[in-house]
Amino acid sequence: MKAILCSQYCGPDDLVLSDVPDPAAGPGEAVIAIKSAALNFFDLLMIQGKYQIKPPFPFSPAAEVSGVIESVGSGVSDLKVGDRVVASCGHNGAREKIALPANSIVKIPDNLDFDRAAGIIIIYGTALHALEDRASLKPGETMAVLGAAGGTGLAACELGKLMGLKVIACASSDEKLEFAKAHGAELGLNYAKEDLKDGLRRLTGGKGADIIFDPVGGSYAEAALRSIAWEGRFLVIGFAAGEIPKMPLNLALLKGCDIRGVFWGAWARLNPQKNRANLEKLVKWAADGNISSHVDRTFPLEKTADALKVLAGRQAMGKVILRP
């Protein structure tokens, strides 16, 4: 089978399309013939050796896959050949087939296409965990979402609206803000044109946002924290800007606020049953049209480098999908 391989830490152009042996389903496993594989910003960091998870070489990027069950191993009774499924794999999704534990695989209905299904797990799983388990939200509160047109930001806008929050989309262009408003945001703030701290205070009548959802980091993080409401919750999602900010802790004191980490991957490993229930709920919401799981663009497997460059340039609004 074909696979995109990272054999040493490198940039997108150094990834190689290679032939590798087909996987076999071991006990408790199933092999998925991959139809769609979703990329995330951390795939760029992973191939460069800058991510906290460092798979052994050679590995493939892409941590989410959807497709059809091709074979099942011994002891697997809830999956059968031909089932349409989605799964999180951590890495190795940029290939034609993958063997995974059957208990990590979730079935998808016929009315949910493979591209949209592949993009559900990480961004919506992260946003749902952030809002349900970490944000201590109350309906009617205000949430500011940084990087609101990106994958995780867009998921936060949609889920925030579903959960009764007033969502302020924060992004670097008017086009991105209009896109976020079409997906659940009520207000928009272009932080390329207006100071983020002043803008959030203006949009909240001086009170500040109750929840800051920050997958961006960099210089925007401190500006957002300075605008947070009394007893607000600052959710640390990730660092798409590349720089991990060093926050002045006096701000937490002065604002009476919490800075809360959101590490969905670790939480999912520690809470597998709750995570699986979340994924089944998200699959149903996507099939029913309650969440968009919007696909920005698709690429064939041999164009993986081009797909990763779209993410590196922050050009994507929604998910970038590979089709092996």
C-alpha positions as CSV (number, residue, x, y, z in Angstrom):
1,M,0.0,0.0,0.0
2,K,1.0,3.6,-0.4
3,A,2.0,5.8,2.6
4,I,3.5,9.2,3.2
5,L,6.5,8.7,5.4
6,C,8.5,11.0,7.7
7,S,11.9,9.2,8.2
8,Q,13.6,12.1,9.9
9,Y,12.5,15.4,11.2
10,C,11.8,17.6,8.2
11,G,9.5,20.0,6.4
12,P,6.5,19.1,4.3
13,D,8.5,18.9,1.1
14,D,10.8,16.3,2.5
15,L,8.0,13.8,3.1
16,V,8.1,10.7,0.8
17,L,5.4,8.7,-0.9
18,S,6.4,5.1,-0.3
19,D,5.3,1.5,-0.6
20,V,4.8,-0.2,2.8
21,P,3.4,-3.6,3.8
22,D,-0.3,-3.9,4.2
23,P,-1.4,-4.0,7.9
24,A,-2.9,-7.2,9.4
25,A,-5.6,-7.1,12.1
26,G,-4.3,-8.6,15.4
27,P,-6.5,-9.7,18.2
28,G,-9.0,-7.0,19.2
29,E,-8.1,-4.9,16.1
30,A,-9.7,-4.0,12.8
31,V,-8.1,-2.8,9.5
32,I,-9.6,0.3,8.0
33,A,-9.3,1.0,4.3
34,I,-8.9,4.8,4.6
35,K,-11.1,7.0,2.4
36,S,-10.3,10.3,4.1
37,A,-7.6,11.4,6.5
38,A,-7.7,14.8,8.3
39,L,-4.7,17.0,9.0
40,N,-4.2,19.3,11.9
41,F,-1.7,22.0,12.7
42,F,0.2,19.7,15.1
43,D,1.0,17.4,12.2
44,L,3.4,20.2,11.1
45,L,5.0,20.3,14.5
46,M,5.2,16.5,14.7
47,I,7.2,16.1,11.4
48,Q,9.6,18.8,12.6
49,G,10.1,17.2,16.0
50,K,8.5,20.2,17.8
51,Y,5.4,18.4,19.2
52,Q,5.2,16.8,22.6
53,I,4.4,13.4,21.0
54,K,7.3,12.0,19.0
55,P,6.4,8.8,17.1
56,P,9.2,6.4,16.1
57,F,10.5,6.7,12.5
58,P,9.2,6.2,10.0
59,F,5.7,7.5,10.6
60,S,3.0,9.2,8.6
61,P,1.2,12.4,9.6
62,A,-2.6,12.6,10.0
63,A,-4.3,11.7,13.3
64,E,-7.9,11.1,12.1
65,V,-9.2,8.7,9.6
66,S,-12.5,7.6,8.1
67,G,-13.2,4.7,5.8
68,V,-14.5,1.1,5.5
69,I,-13.6,-1.9,7.7
70,E,-11.6,-4.3,5.5
71,S,-10.9,-7.0,8.1
72,V,-11.3,-7.8,11.8
73,G,-9.1,-9.7,14.2
74,S,-10.1,-12.3,16.7
75,G,-12.3,-11.2,19.5
76,V,-13.9,-8.4,17.5
77,S,-17.7,-8.7,17.5
78,D,-19.1,-5.2,17.1
79,L,-17.5,-4.4,13.8
80,K,-17.8,-6.2,10.5
81,V,-16.3,-6.0,7.0
82,G,-17.9,-3.1,5.1
83,D,-18.9,-1.0,8.1
84,R,-18.4,2.8,7.6
85,V,-16.3,4.1,10.4
86,V,-14.1,6.9,11.9
87,A,-11.2,6.7,14.3
88,S,-8.5,8.7,16.0
89,C,-5.0,7.2,15.4
90,G,-2.6,9.8,16.7
91,H,-0.4,9.5,13.6
92,N,-0.1,7.2,10.5
93,G,-3.3,8.3,8.9
94,A,-1.7,9.5,5.6
95,R,-1.7,6.0,4.1
96,E,-4.2,3.7,2.4
97,K,-4.9,1.3,5.3
98,I,-4.4,1.2,9.1
99,A,-4.9,-1.4,11.8
100,L,-6.4,0.0,15.0
101,P,-7.9,-1.3,18.3
102,A,-11.6,-2.0,17.6
103,N,-12.7,-0.2,20.7
104,S,-11.2,3.1,19.3
105,I,-13.4,2.9,16.2
106,V,-16.8,4.5,15.9
107,K,-19.4,3.6,13.2
108,I,-20.8,6.4,11.1
109,P,-24.2,6.6,9.3
110,D,-24.6,6.5,5.6
111,N,-25.6,10.1,5.4
112,L,-22.3,11.4,6.8
113,D,-19.6,11.6,4.1
114,F,-16.1,10.4,4.8
115,D,-14.5,13.8,4.4
116,R,-16.7,15.5,7.1
117,A,-16.5,12.4,9.3
118,A,-12.6,12.5,9.3
119,G,-12.6,16.0,10.6
120,I,-14.8,15.5,13.6
121,I,-12.7,13.8,16.2
122,I,-9.9,16.1,17.2
123,I,-11.3,19.6,16.7
124,Y,-14.8,18.9,18.0
125,G,-13.5,16.4,20.6
126,T,-11.2,19.1,21.9
127,A,-13.8,21.9,21.9
128,L,-16.5,19.7,23.5
129,H,-14.1,18.6,26.3
130,A,-13.0,22.2,26.7
131,L,-16.5,23.5,27.1
132,E,-18.1,20.6,28.9
133,D,-15.3,19.6,31.3
134,R,-13.0,22.6,31.7
135,A,-14.9,25.9,31.1
136,S,-17.5,25.7,33.9
137,L,-19.8,27.5,31.5
138,K,-23.2,29.0,32.2
139,P,-25.7,29.6,29.4
140,G,-25.7,33.3,28.5
141,E,-22.0,33.8,29.2
142,T,-19.7,35.4,26.7
143,M,-16.9,33.4,25.0
144,A,-14.1,34.9,22.9
145,V,-12.6,32.5,20.4
146,L,-9.1,33.3,19.0
147,G,-8.3,31.9,15.6
148,A,-12.0,31.5,15.1
149,A,-11.9,30.4,11.5
150,G,-9.4,27.6,12.0
151,G,-10.5,24.0,12.7
152,T,-10.6,24.1,16.5
153,G,-11.8,27.7,16.7
154,L,-14.6,27.0,14.3
155,A,-15.7,24.0,16.3
156,A,-15.7,26.1,19.5
157,C,-17.9,28.7,17.7
158,E,-20.4,26.1,16.7
159,L,-20.5,24.2,20.0
160,G,-20.5,27.4,22.0
161,K,-23.7,28.5,20.3
162,L,-25.2,25.0,20.8
163,M,-24.4,25.3,24.5
164,G,-26.1,28.8,24.9
165,L,-23.0,31.0,24.9
166,K,-22.6,34.4,23.2
167,V,-19.7,33.8,20.9
168,I,-17.2,36.5,19.9
169,A,-15.1,35.4,16.9
170,C,-11.5,36.8,16.9
171,A,-9.5,36.4,13.7
172,S,-7.0,38.1,11.4
173,S,-9.3,39.1,8.5
174,D,-12.9,40.2,7.8
175,E,-13.3,37.2,5.5
176,K,-12.5,34.8,8.4
177,L,-14.8,36.7,10.7
178,E,-17.8,36.4,8.3
179,F,-17.0,32.7,8.0
180,A,-17.1,32.3,11.8
181,K,-20.3,34.3,12.0
182,A,-21.9,31.8,9.6
183,H,-20.9,29.0,12.0
184,G,-22.2,30.2,15.3
185,A,-20.4,33.4,16.2
186,E,-22.6,36.4,17.1
187,L,-19.9,39.1,17.0
188,G,-16.5,39.5,15.3
189,L,-13.2,41.2,16.1
190,N,-10.4,41.6,13.5
191,Y,-7.2,41.7,15.6
192,A,-5.2,42.7,12.6
193,K,-7.1,46.0,12.6
194,E,-8.0,46.5,16.3
195,D,-6.2,45.9,19.5
196,L,-7.5,42.6,20.9
197,K,-7.7,43.7,24.5
198,D,-9.5,47.0,23.7
199,G,-11.8,45.3,21.2
200,L,-13.0,42.6,23.6
201,R,-13.7,45.2,26.3
202,R,-15.6,47.3,23.7
203,L,-17.7,44.3,22.6
204,T,-18.5,43.3,26.2
205,G,-19.4,46.7,27.5
206,G,-16.2,46.9,29.5
207,K,-16.9,43.6,31.4
208,G,-14.6,41.3,29.4
209,A,-15.3,37.8,28.1
210,D,-16.2,35.2,30.7
211,I,-14.4,32.5,28.7
212,I,-11.3,32.9,26.4
213,F,-10.8,29.9,24.0
214,D,-7.2,30.2,22.8
215,P,-5.7,27.8,20.3
216,V,-3.3,30.5,19.0
217,G,-1.0,31.5,21.8
218,G,1.8,34.0,20.9
219,S,1.3,37.7,21.7
220,Y,-2.5,37.4,21.5
221,A,-2.8,35.3,24.6
222,E,-1.7,37.9,27.1
223,A,-3.8,40.6,25.4
224,A,-6.9,38.3,25.7
225,L,-6.1,37.5,29.3
226,R,-5.9,41.3,30.1
227,S,-9.5,41.6,28.8
228,I,-11.0,38.7,30.7
229,A,-14.0,39.2,33.0
230,W,-13.7,38.9,36.8
231,E,-13.6,35.2,37.6
232,G,-13.2,34.4,33.9
233,R,-11.7,31.1,32.6
234,F,-8.8,31.2,30.1
235,L,-8.7,27.9,28.2
236,V,-5.2,27.0,26.9
237,I,-5.9,24.9,23.8
238,G,-2.7,25.2,21.8
239,F,0.0,27.4,20.2
240,A,-0.7,27.8,16.4
241,A,1.2,31.1,16.4
242,G,4.3,29.1,17.2
243,E,5.3,30.9,20.4
244,I,4.3,29.6,23.8
245,P,3.4,32.7,25.8
246,K,4.7,33.4,29.3
247,M,1.8,34.9,31.2
248,P,2.3,37.4,34.1
249,L,0.6,35.6,37.0
250,N,-0.4,38.9,38.6
251,L,-3.1,39.0,35.9
252,A,-4.7,35.9,37.4
253,L,-4.6,37.6,40.8
254,L,-6.0,40.9,39.6
255,K,-8.8,39.3,37.5
256,G,-9.7,36.5,40.0
257,C,-9.5,34.3,37.0
258,D,-8.5,30.7,36.2
259,I,-6.0,29.6,33.5
260,R,-7.0,26.1,32.6
261,G,-5.2,23.6,30.4
262,V,-7.1,21.6,27.8
263,F,-5.2,18.5,26.7
264,W,-7.8,16.4,25.0
265,G,-5.5,13.6,24.0
266,A,-4.4,12.9,27.6
267,W,-8.0,13.3,28.9
268,A,-9.2,10.9,26.2
269,R,-6.7,8.2,27.2
270,L,-7.7,8.6,30.9
271,N,-11.4,8.7,30.2
272,P,-12.0,6.3,27.2
273,Q,-15.7,5.6,27.9
274,K,-16.6,9.3,28.2
275,N,-14.5,10.1,25.2
276,R,-16.2,7.4,23.1
277,A,-19.6,8.7,24.2
278,N,-18.5,12.2,23.1
279,L,-17.4,11.0,19.7
280,E,-20.7,9.1,19.1
281,K,-22.6,12.3,20.1
282,L,-20.5,14.4,17.7
283,V,-21.0,11.9,14.8
284,K,-24.8,12.1,15.4
285,W,-24.6,15.9,15.5
286,A,-22.7,16.0,12.3
287,A,-25.0,13.6,10.5
288,D,-28.0,15.6,11.8
289,G,-26.5,18.9,10.6
290,N,-26.1,20.4,14.1
291,I,-22.3,20.9,13.5
292,S,-20.9,21.6,10.1
293,S,-17.5,19.7,10.2
294,H,-16.7,22.1,7.4
295,V,-14.0,20.9,4.9
296,D,-11.9,23.7,3.5
297,R,-10.2,21.7,0.7
298,T,-9.1,18.1,-0.1
299,F,-5.8,16.8,-1.6
300,P,-4.7,13.4,-3.0
301,L,-2.2,11.5,-0.8
302,E,0.7,12.5,-3.1
303,K,0.0,16.2,-2.5
304,T,0.3,15.9,1.3
305,A,3.1,18.6,1.3
306,D,0.8,21.1,-0.4
307,A,-1.9,20.3,2.2
308,L,0.4,20.9,5.1
309,K,1.6,24.2,3.6
310,V,-2.1,25.4,3.6
311,L,-2.1,24.8,7.4
312,A,1.4,26.4,7.8
313,G,0.2,29.5,6.0
314,R,-3.0,29.6,8.1
315,Q,-5.0,29.7,4.9
316,A,-7.6,27.0,5.9
317,M,-11.1,27.8,7.2
318,G,-12.2,24.5,8.5
319,K,-10.5,21.1,7.8
320,V,-7.8,20.1,5.3
321,I,-8.4,16.5,4.1
322,L,-6.2,13.9,2.4
323,R,-7.8,11.3,0.2
324,P,-5.6,8.2,0.0
